[in-house]
């Protein structure tokens, strides 16, 4: 009888020691977790820089900032934002005309649709894309497949659209400004007839 009691106590004692060690490690690690510098330009998962745009980043532009503001602040995304020139050339959106009260809802619809085609739910900076034109594919938020490749000088090409500016960091977000709009053929057809008749 005494032997059974001793065995149960040793198992309980070992369990308690392991339990308290695990709890101690957990508490100590929660008190101070240092940021890790990866050295390759990758972002830390503890980056607390606010995601929301200041509205005055000229390289991203007005419509690009509107796209970024639609994303949640606490998740990592990569967005291939069209440049202001591309928004005007390909979608006929201009900051002077498209942001007036009568057109703002239509503008948000177009921008949110473009966001669905051009955002992926992961961090993808130029350091993580293989060089030499080898394509890697990712699904965008809308399920549209993006084919990303990198060429000399860090230029990214996504579905045939070249980048103008890359690796703009906004909190957990990576923004690449593109010289064109990434969209599927159906959306491209849907916007063309409306604008061609107005010219």
RALIN-V78682 format. One record per residue. N is the residue number from 0. PSI is psi as a letter, one per 40 degrees, with the letter a starting at -180 (NA if undefined). OMEGA is omega in whole degrees, 0 to 359 (* if undefined). D_CENTER is the distance of its C-alpha to the mean C-alpha in Angstrom with 2 decimals. Layout:
N:PSI:OMEGA:D_CENTER  N:PSI:OMEGA:D_CENTER
This chain:
0:d:181:64.36  1:d:181:63.57  2:d:178:61.67  3:d:180:59.30  4:d:180:58.57  5:d:179:57.86  6:d:180:55.42  7:d:180:53.49  8:d:179:53.31  9:d:177:51.99  10:d:178:49.20  11:d:180:48.35  12:d:179:48.55  13:d:178:46.15  14:d:180:43.73  15:d:179:43.87  16:d:180:43.38  17:d:180:40.28  18:d:180:38.92  19:d:176:39.47  20:d:179:38.00  21:d:179:34.75  22:d:179:34.64  23:d:179:35.40  24:d:180:32.64  25:d:180:30.12  26:d:181:31.37  27:d:181:31.43  28:d:178:27.88  29:d:181:26.65  30:d:180:28.64  31:h:176:26.94  32:h:182:23.98  33:i:173:23.53  34:i:180:20.28  35:h:175:20.24  36:h:184:19.97  37:e:174:18.78  38:e:181:20.17  39:e:178:17.85  40:e:179:15.28  41:i:184:12.91  42:i:174:11.70  43:i:178:13.94  44:e:180:13.08  45:f:181:15.38  46:h:183:13.73  47:e:178:14.95  48:h:182:14.14  49:i:182:13.69  50:d:187:10.47  51:i:184:12.64  52:i:178:13.58  53:e:179:17.16  54:e:183:17.83  55:e:177:19.50  56:h:185:17.00  57:d:183:18.94  58:d:179:16.71  59:d:177:13.92  60:i:183:16.76  61:d:182:17.73  62:d:175:16.02  63:d:177:12.69  64:d:176:13.06  65:d:178:14.06  66:d:182:10.95  67:d:181:8.83  68:e:178:11.66  69:e:184:11.36  70:i:177:8.35  71:i:185:9.77  72:d:190:10.24  73:e:180:10.72  74:i:180:7.83  75:h:177:5.12  76:i:167:1.62  77:h:182:2.47  78:h:175:4.90  79:g:187:8.52  80:h:174:10.43  81:i:176:14.17  82:i:177:16.49  83:d:179:19.08  84:d:180:21.62  85:d:176:19.77  86:d:182:19.39  87:d:183:23.10  88:d:188:24.29  89:d:184:22.54  90:e:181:22.14  91:f:176:24.91  92:h:176:22.91  93:i:183:24.28  94:d:181:23.71  95:d:187:27.50  96:d:189:28.10  97:e:182:25.09  98:e:176:24.62  99:i:188:28.23  100:d:183:29.04  101:d:186:30.25  102:e:188:27.14  103:d:180:24.26  104:d:177:23.81  105:d:179:23.79  106:d:178:21.26  107:d:179:18.84  108:d:180:19.52  109:d:182:18.77  110:d:179:15.53  111:d:177:14.27  112:d:177:15.47  113:d:178:13.74  114:d:179:10.35  115:d:179:11.33  116:d:193:12.10  117:e:178:9.29  118:h:174:5.96  119:i:185:5.69  120:g:177:5.60  121:i:177:5.65  122:h:179:5.73  123:g:176:7.54  124:i:186:9.64  125:d:180:13.04  126:d:182:14.92  127:e:178:13.65  128:h:179:14.59  129:i:180:18.37  130:i:176:20.54  131:f:173:23.43  132:e:178:21.85  133:h:183:21.23  134:h:169:18.73  135:i:183:16.21  136:i:179:14.99  137:i:174:12.07  138:h:177:12.20  139:i:180:10.01  140:d:181:10.08  141:e:182:13.59  142:e:178:14.71  143:h:184:15.06  144:h:178:15.21  145:h:177:13.44  146:h:187:15.59  147:h:175:14.18  148:i:182:16.85  149:i:180:17.64  150:a:182:20.94  151:i:180:23.07  152:e:179:21.81  153:e:179:18.17  154:h:176:17.83  155:i:174:15.20  156:h:181:16.45  157:h:182:14.53  158:f:177:17.15  159:e:181:19.60  160:h:182:17.69  161:i:178:17.76  162:i:173:15.51  163:d:182:17.17  164:h:185:15.10  165:i:172:12.51  166:f:172:10.72  167:h:186:10.63  168:h:176:9.46  169:g:183:9.23  170:b:180:9.84  171:e:186:7.26  172:i:173:4.55  173:h:182:5.25  174:h:172:6.90  175:h:179:9.55  176:h:187:12.43  177:i:178:14.34  178:f:181:18.07  179:i:181:17.94  180:h:177:16.34  181:h:182:14.84  182:i:177:16.77  183:i:185:19.26  184:d:181:22.99  185:d:179:23.90  186:d:179:21.69  187:d:178:22.88  188:d:184:26.44  189:d:181:26.10  190:d:183:25.26  191:d:183:27.79  192:d:181:31.08  193:d:185:30.43  194:d:182:29.93  195:d:181:32.50  196:d:183:35.29  197:d:185:34.59  198:NA:*:34.97
